[in-house]
Amino acid sequence: MRARLAAAKPGAAGQAKYGAGRLLDIDLAAQMLALMSESDARATAAQLAVGQRAGIISAAEVAILAQAAVLCWQMQAGMRLLSVTDVGQLGQGAMGFLGGQAALEALDTACAAAADVIDGLMRENAHGHG
């Protein structure tokens, strides 16, 4: 599923929703954790928590995914307020509103870390859990 989504919506720097370690990727990983934990949790944070309680993901990994999700949501909300979909469309004032280049770099760094966590989960659980 990840490969199909990556091919259809590859994402880009500054993008919050699509791409490795970004909102959709984190949501899918959380759903996988809930399924593996046999949980009916629906919210992403709850799904991450049940995965941690089941021993599938560590607290540190949950923190990485949660941090990336928060930064992605902040960027997504800011972009919606500005009515733009591409960071390249932003002027200096709009970039300042979003936190500037440092915010974009923090987002991309957090998402890269989240992608590494998700890649590890996928490798470790490629043939089922337990």
C-alpha positions as CSV (number, residue, x, y, z in Angstrom):
1,M,0.0,0.0,0.0
2,R,2.8,2.4,0.8
3,A,4.5,1.8,-2.5
4,R,1.2,2.5,-4.4
5,L,0.6,5.7,-2.5
6,A,4.2,6.8,-3.0
7,A,3.8,6.3,-6.7
8,A,0.4,8.1,-6.9
9,K,1.3,11.0,-4.4
10,P,5.0,11.2,-4.0
11,G,5.0,14.3,-1.8
12,A,7.8,16.9,-1.7
13,A,9.8,19.0,0.7
14,G,7.4,21.1,2.9
15,Q,4.5,18.8,2.0
16,A,2.5,17.7,5.0
17,K,0.1,15.1,3.8
18,Y,1.8,12.9,1.2
19,G,5.2,11.3,1.3
20,A,7.4,9.1,3.5
21,G,6.9,9.9,7.2
22,R,4.1,12.4,6.6
23,L,0.5,12.4,7.7
24,L,-0.9,9.6,5.4
25,D,2.2,7.4,6.0
26,I,1.9,7.9,9.8
27,D,-1.8,7.2,9.7
28,L,-1.3,3.9,7.8
29,A,1.5,2.8,10.2
30,A,-0.8,3.5,13.2
31,Q,-3.6,1.5,11.5
32,M,-1.2,-1.4,11.0
33,L,-0.3,-1.2,14.7
34,A,-4.0,-1.3,15.7
35,L,-4.7,-4.3,13.5
36,M,-1.6,-6.1,14.8
37,S,-2.8,-5.3,18.4
38,E,-6.3,-6.5,17.6
39,S,-7.6,-3.1,18.7
40,D,-10.6,-1.1,17.5
41,A,-8.8,2.2,18.3
42,R,-9.5,4.7,15.5
43,A,-7.5,7.9,16.4
44,T,-3.9,7.8,15.3
45,A,-2.6,8.6,18.8
46,A,-4.7,5.8,20.3
47,Q,-3.5,3.4,17.6
48,L,0.1,4.3,18.3
49,A,-0.5,3.8,22.1
50,V,-2.0,0.3,21.6
51,G,1.0,-0.6,19.4
52,Q,3.3,0.5,22.2
53,R,1.3,-1.4,24.9
54,A,1.5,-4.5,22.7
55,G,5.3,-4.2,22.4
56,I,5.3,-3.7,18.7
57,I,6.7,-0.1,18.8
58,S,8.8,1.6,21.5
59,A,7.9,4.8,23.4
60,A,10.7,6.6,21.6
61,E,9.4,5.5,18.2
62,V,5.9,6.6,19.2
63,A,7.3,10.0,20.2
64,I,9.1,10.4,16.8
65,L,5.8,9.6,14.9
66,A,3.8,11.9,17.1
67,Q,6.2,14.8,16.7
68,A,6.2,14.4,12.9
69,A,2.4,14.2,12.9
70,V,2.0,17.4,15.0
71,L,4.4,19.3,12.7
72,C,2.6,18.0,9.7
73,W,-0.8,19.1,11.0
74,Q,0.6,22.6,11.9
75,M,2.0,23.0,8.3
76,Q,-1.2,21.6,6.8
77,A,-3.4,24.0,8.8
78,G,-1.2,27.0,7.9
79,M,-1.2,26.1,4.3
80,R,-5.0,25.8,4.3
81,L,-5.3,29.2,6.0
82,L,-3.1,30.7,3.3
83,S,-5.1,28.8,0.5
84,V,-1.9,27.3,-1.1
85,T,-0.9,23.8,-1.8
86,D,2.8,24.3,-2.7
87,V,5.4,25.9,-0.5
88,G,7.0,27.3,-3.7
89,Q,3.9,29.6,-4.0
90,L,4.6,31.3,-0.7
91,G,6.0,34.8,-0.4
92,Q,8.2,36.1,2.4
93,G,5.3,37.1,4.6
94,A,3.5,33.8,4.2
95,M,6.7,31.9,4.9
96,G,7.1,34.0,8.1
97,F,3.6,33.0,9.1
98,L,4.5,29.3,8.8
99,G,7.7,29.7,10.8
100,G,10.1,30.4,7.9
101,Q,12.7,28.1,6.4
102,A,13.6,26.7,9.8
103,A,10.0,25.4,10.2
104,L,10.2,23.7,6.8
105,E,13.6,22.1,7.7
106,A,12.2,20.9,11.1
107,L,9.2,19.4,9.3
108,D,11.4,17.6,6.8
109,T,13.8,16.4,9.5
110,A,10.9,15.1,11.7
111,C,9.3,13.4,8.7
112,A,12.6,11.7,7.7
113,A,12.9,10.3,11.2
114,A,9.3,9.1,11.1
115,A,9.9,7.5,7.7
116,D,12.9,5.6,9.3
117,V,10.7,4.4,12.1
118,I,8.0,3.2,9.7
119,D,10.5,1.5,7.4
120,G,11.8,-0.4,10.5
121,L,8.3,-1.4,11.5
122,M,7.6,-2.7,8.0
123,R,10.8,-4.7,7.9
124,E,10.3,-6.2,11.4
125,N,6.7,-7.1,10.7
126,A,6.9,-8.1,7.0
127,H,5.9,-11.7,7.8
128,G,3.5,-11.1,10.7
129,H,3.8,-10.2,14.3
130,G,4.6,-12.6,17.1
